[in-house]
Amino acid sequence: LTLPLVTALQKMDVLSEAIELMDKTVKDSRKVLGPANPQTKRFEHCLWDLQAKLAKKARPTNTNHLTRKATITGLRDDPKINGRDVQVLRETKDGKQYIVSIDIRGKTSKFKALPSNLIFAVYTPVKIQGLIAKPELNGRNAEIQSFNQETKRYAVKLFIVDGSSPCMAIKPVNLKILFSGSD
């Protein structure tokens, strides 16, 4: 019953109400079915899609969107590629690194990179995880706004049902990049 109602609200361009309904559905599904249940995951995907649509509506149209791209930083083994842009392809199976692709002189190479060696691009979609001070934010989706080199934290914009978009400073270890068809 929830998904047809969300679809109807979406068609009427009432995204904030659709997000509110889907957010409640996700929370209920996590409690009843569990966070790893396929139906819960389906609801989470739907919620993330709605949040992304709402963010896209609010985003300036003249901005160059660099989703799932990053800049390499702090590599000691191969310092000549520090500062180079890479495409972030996916997470490794253990979830501790990312597989990235880099183009060097017309040749594409793939390698594993730690999150601490990547500065993700603005508008990269992320999921918040492992926060101790604000555990209620764990599992929430957000979007990277910037990276502070001094504090080594990302400014991320949270997607909130009431339409507000608060920004928070979060450590890289507490963010997981969202890829299409995952999480």
Salt bridges, closest charged atoms under 4 A:
ASP13 OD1 - LYS57 NZ 3.20
ASP23 OD2 - LYS27 NZ 3.25
ASP28 OD2 - LYS24 NZ 2.81
GLU44 OE2 - ARG30 NH2 2.87
GLU44 OE1 - LYS41 NZ 3.58
ASP78 OD1 - LYS80 NZ 2.91
GLU91 OE1 - LYS176 NZ 3.70
GLU143 OE2 - ARG59 NH2 2.18
ASP183 OD2 - LYS176 NZ 2.88
